[in-house]
């Protein structure tokens, strides 16, 4: 394949812009780690590439003769590459600026302002340079700013609240995408993709939280069982001696009960040892044993877990993912299809691993009753019913 002069120009500008941006970030990382440069120098390292790349992407339509863009035409490949690279540098530059002026980069409102300004520049760049990918970045930046603002208003909202905030953001972004589509403006599909990401993230968040809770419960259970087995002999003997003094039991009787051969771990009230004492004594000792201390992770597992996955969120994730795949196929938007595919994969993980059972401490089941059978039946019905329709002549 022979490349034309325009292709070579596009390749050179795209590669040059990307290397310029990546090199600037590498310089920032190395100089920030060793504290060799001041704050202003670190700001300039990323500010200059961001401004240069953004200006080149905006000025692409005013290029040399034969390279200009016709009115209403989409951006050329190198313009899209430079615009995306510049927009990715914008939040880095603004955060470095906040550090330079002494503002806290951990403050939610400052972070919201950074991403709101990024979204504004992305929206202007998308409209001026006709770069549709900039609309996707604008939507994602608005999503981060939305979460930061509510983080400040609500003060560390719970996982369940964060999920509903993502759902609300998804509705707003999808409504904005619909408005752009009706106005026949650029970026409607990309903004819809950002809304789809927010919608799927609301469902996936519960899968992640539920998986962690299930793992912690498993660790707690295994840790508790291992502790009982490893120290059963010591607990039986020491506990029995302590409570024998309180209950007035002869020490000799207790030693007969707690004498266990080395390497074996029988139940303290079964076998030959228990036959040497009366049933009443065994019952009193069994109910008088001190309670086993709680595992350190039990407080974490029993903490605020409002974002756990359950049937409603699994159903939500399935419906939203199917809708995104269907709409993406209808409007020929690969972004929506990819996001819907990720949502379906998360649903498969949630229902296949049975997160809803693991997070409550129950064992997974091998039964096909429930999601497997329901999906098979609904899928077969969906394939058969259209074939039963009488075709119009």
Residue pairs with C-beta under 8 A, 6 or more apart in sequence:
3 11
6 67
9 67
9 78
10 76
10 77
10 78
11 78
13 56
13 78
13 81
13 82
14 77
14 78
14 81
14 82
17 53
17 56
17 78
17 81
17 82
17 85
18 81
18 85
20 49
20 52
20 53
20 85
21 49
21 53
21 85
21 86
21 88
21 89
24 45
24 46
24 48
24 49
24 89
25 46
25 89
25 92
27 45
28 42
28 45
28 46
28 92
28 96
31 37
31 41
31 42
31 45
32 42
37 45
38 100
39 96
39 99
39 100
39 101
40 100
42 96
42 99
42 100
43 93
43 96
43 97
43 100
46 89
46 92
46 93
46 96
47 93
47 97
49 85
49 86
49 89
50 86
50 89
50 90
50 92
50 93
51 86
53 82
53 83
53 85
53 86
53 89
54 82
54 83
54 86
54 87
54 121
54 125
56 82
57 75
57 79
57 80
57 82
57 83
57 86
57 125
57 129
57 131
58 83
58 125
58 128
58 129
60 69
60 75
60 76
60 78
60 79
60 129
61 68
61 69
61 129
62 68
63 69
69 75
69 76
69 79
69 130
72 130
73 130
74 130
74 132
74 186
75 83
75 129
75 130
75 131
75 132
79 129
79 130
79 131
80 131
80 132
80 133
83 125
83 129
83 131
83 133
83 134
84 131
84 133
84 134
84 137
86 125
87 118
87 121
87 122
87 125
87 134
87 137
88 137
90 117
90 118
90 121
91 114
91 115
91 118
91 141
94 114
94 117
94 118
95 105
95 114
98 104
98 105
98 110
98 114
99 105
103 110
104 110
105 111
108 148
108 149
108 151
108 152
109 148
109 149
109 152
111 144
111 145
111 148
112 144
112 145
112 148
112 149
112 152
113 145
115 141
115 142
115 144
115 145
115 148
116 141
116 142
116 145
118 137
118 138
118 141
119 137
119 138
119 139
119 141
119 142
119 145
120 138
122 134
122 135
122 137
122 138
122 141
123 134
123 135
123 138
125 131
125 134
126 132
126 134
126 135
126 138
126 186
126 187
127 185
127 186
130 186
132 186
132 187
132 189
132 190
133 190
134 187
135 180
135 186
135 187
135 188
135 190
135 191
135 194
136 187
136 190
136 191
136 193
136 194
136 335
138 187
138 191
138 194
139 173
139 176
139 190
139 191
139 193
139 194
139 195
140 194
140 197
142 169
142 173
142 194
143 166
143 169
143 173
143 194
143 197
143 198
146 165
146 169
146 172
147 162
147 165
147 166
147 169
150 157
150 165
151 157
154 161
157 165
158 304
158 306
158 307
159 205
159 206
159 209
159 305
159 306
159 307
160 306
160 307
161 306
162 205
162 307
163 202
163 203
163 205
163 206
163 307
163 313
164 202
166 198
166 199
166 201
166 202
166 205
167 198
167 199
167 202
169 195
169 198
170 195
170 196
170 198
170 199
170 202
171 195
172 195
173 191
173 192
173 194
173 195
173 198
174 192
174 195
174 196
174 199
176 191
176 195
177 188
177 189
177 191
177 192
177 195
178 188
178 192
180 186
180 187
180 188
180 191
181 188
189 331
189 333
189 335
189 336
190 335
192 327
192 331
192 333
192 335
192 336
193 333
193 335
193 336
193 339
196 320
196 324
196 335
196 336
196 339
196 340
197 339
199 320
199 324
199 343
200 317
200 320
200 321
200 324
200 339
200 340
200 342
200 343
200 346
202 316
203 313
203 314
203 316
203 317
203 320
203 321
203 343
203 346
203 347
204 317
204 342
204 343
204 346
205 307
206 307
206 308
206 309
206 310
206 313
206 350
206 355
207 309
207 317
207 346
207 349
207 350
207 355
209 305
209 307
209 308
209 309
210 308
210 309
210 350
210 355
210 356
210 358
210 359
211 353
211 355
211 358
211 359
213 301
213 305
213 308
213 358
213 359
214 355
214 358
214 359
215 358
216 297
216 300
216 301
217 301
217 358
217 359
217 361
218 358
219 295
219 297
220 295
220 297
220 298
220 301
221 361
223 295
223 297
224 292
224 295
227 292
228 235
228 292
229 265
232 265
232 268
233 258
233 260
233 265
235 289
236 258
236 260
236 268
237 258
239 289
239 290
240 254
240 257
240 258
240 268
240 285
241 251
241 254
241 258
242 290
243 249
243 285
243 288
243 289
244 250
244 251
244 253
244 254
244 285
246 288
247 284
247 285
247 288
249 281
249 284
249 285
253 276
253 277
253 281
256 273
256 276
256 277
257 268
257 269
257 273
257 274
257 276
257 277
257 282
257 285
258 268
258 273
259 273
260 266
260 273
266 273
268 274
268 285
268 286
269 282
269 285
269 286
274 282
305 359
308 356
308 359
309 350
309 355
309 356
309 359
310 356
311 356
314 347
314 350
314 351
314 356
314 371
317 343
317 346
317 347
317 350
318 344
318 347
320 340
320 343
321 340
321 341
321 342
321 343
321 344
321 346
321 347
322 340
322 344
323 340
324 336
324 337
324 339
324 340
324 343
325 336
325 337
325 340
325 341
325 344
326 340
327 333
327 336
328 334
328 335
328 336
328 337
328 338
328 339
328 340
329 337
349 355
350 356
351 371
353 364
354 364
354 365
357 363
357 364
357 365
358 364
